[in-house]
Amino acid sequence: MAKRLNVISVCGSGTVTSSMVAGKVKDFLDDMGIKAKTVEVNPGGVDGEMASGNWDLIVHTSPLKGKYDIPTINAVGLLSGMGEDEFFEELKETAEKLVN
């Protein structure tokens, strides 16, 4: 049975940046043997997604509007390249906890 994670990717507009981040997250998790389902939203869209579905994780490049009861990982490092390794390390640790 494949391991699965549902990930909300958040950026300011909910389009270009969050799609890029979601793609990198999917590829990274895929390499770990985890299938990721992602949705891209702006910070205002997170509450609606949280209310409507089973989400495991939020990755974000914009500040989140609220506190959520699932892990959140700041993904700004993916944009600048500074802190990218730290992002993937945190993603790996978090994903392993969530699927095991």
TAGI-V801220 format. One record per residue. N is the residue number from 1. RES is the residue in three letters. PSI is psi in radians with two decimals (NA if undefined). OMEGA is omega as a letter, one per 40 degrees, with the letter a starting at -180 (999 if undefined). D_CENTER is the distance of its C-alpha to the mean C-alpha in Angstrom with 2 decimals. Layout:
n=(N	N)
res=(RES	RES)
psi=(PSI	PSI)
omega=(OMEGA	OMEGA)
d_center=(D_CENTER	D_CENTER)
This chain:
n=(1	2	3	4	5	6	7	8	9	10	11	12	13	14	15	16	17	18	19	20	21	22	23	24	25	26	27	28	29	30	31	32	33	34	35	36	37	38	39	40	41	42	43	44	45	46	47	48	49	50	51	52	53	54	55	56	57	58	59	60	61	62	63	64	65	66	67	68	69	70	71	72	73	74	75	76	77	78	79	80	81	82	83	84	85	86	87	88	89	90	91	92	93	94	95	96	97	98	99	100)
res=(MET	ALA	LYS	ARG	LEU	ASN	VAL	ILE	SER	VAL	CYS	GLY	SER	GLY	THR	VAL	THR	SER	SER	MET	VAL	ALA	GLY	LYS	VAL	LYS	ASP	PHE	LEU	ASP	ASP	MET	GLY	ILE	LYS	ALA	LYS	THR	VAL	GLU	VAL	ASN	PRO	GLY	GLY	VAL	ASP	GLY	GLU	MET	ALA	SER	GLY	ASN	TRP	ASP	LEU	ILE	VAL	HIS	THR	SER	PRO	LEU	LYS	GLY	LYS	TYR	ASP	ILE	PRO	THR	ILE	ASN	ALA	VAL	GLY	LEU	LEU	SER	GLY	MET	GLY	GLU	ASP	GLU	PHE	PHE	GLU	GLU	LEU	LYS	GLU	THR	ALA	GLU	LYS	LEU	VAL	ASN)
psi=(2.16	2.46	2.51	2.54	2.48	2.11	2.28	2.19	2.16	2.26	3.07	-0.77	-0.30	0.31	-1.66	-0.96	-0.77	-0.54	-0.73	-0.81	-0.80	-0.72	-0.78	-0.69	-0.80	-0.82	-0.78	-0.82	-0.65	-0.72	-0.45	-0.03	0.38	2.23	2.24	2.34	2.24	2.71	2.49	2.23	2.91	2.99	-0.56	-0.30	-0.12	-0.79	-0.72	-0.76	-0.75	-0.63	-0.49	-0.17	3.10	1.69	2.52	-0.45	2.54	2.23	2.40	2.53	-0.13	2.66	2.44	2.59	-0.41	-3.06	2.44	2.69	0.40	2.80	2.52	2.42	2.22	2.13	0.27	-0.54	-0.45	-0.43	-0.77	-0.35	-0.30	2.01	0.12	-0.76	-0.72	-0.68	-0.86	-0.58	-0.79	-0.70	-0.77	-0.86	-0.76	-0.78	-0.75	-0.70	-0.71	-0.62	-0.24	NA)
omega=(a	i	a	i	i	a	i	i	a	i	a	a	a	a	a	a	a	i	i	i	i	i	i	i	i	a	a	a	i	i	i	a	a	i	a	i	a	i	a	a	i	a	i	a	a	a	i	i	a	a	a	a	i	a	a	a	i	i	a	i	i	i	i	a	a	i	a	a	i	a	i	i	i	a	a	i	i	a	a	a	i	a	i	i	i	i	a	i	i	i	a	a	a	a	a	i	a	a	a	999)
d_center=(21.98	18.67	15.83	13.02	9.54	8.29	4.70	5.06	4.63	7.50	10.47	14.14	15.39	12.56	13.86	14.35	11.91	8.81	10.40	10.96	7.56	6.50	9.81	9.53	6.63	8.93	11.92	11.16	10.49	13.46	15.52	14.99	16.30	13.26	12.78	9.42	9.80	7.55	8.84	9.11	10.80	12.51	12.66	15.56	13.90	11.53	14.66	15.83	12.85	13.02	16.73	16.73	14.60	13.43	9.74	8.73	5.55	4.15	3.00	6.46	9.63	11.93	13.18	12.24	15.45	15.55	14.88	12.98	13.99	10.71	9.04	7.30	6.76	8.55	7.86	11.42	12.79	11.57	13.82	16.77	16.75	17.71	15.48	13.59	15.06	14.08	10.36	10.76	13.13	10.98	8.22	11.43	13.06	10.49	10.12	13.92	14.55	12.72	14.54	17.81)
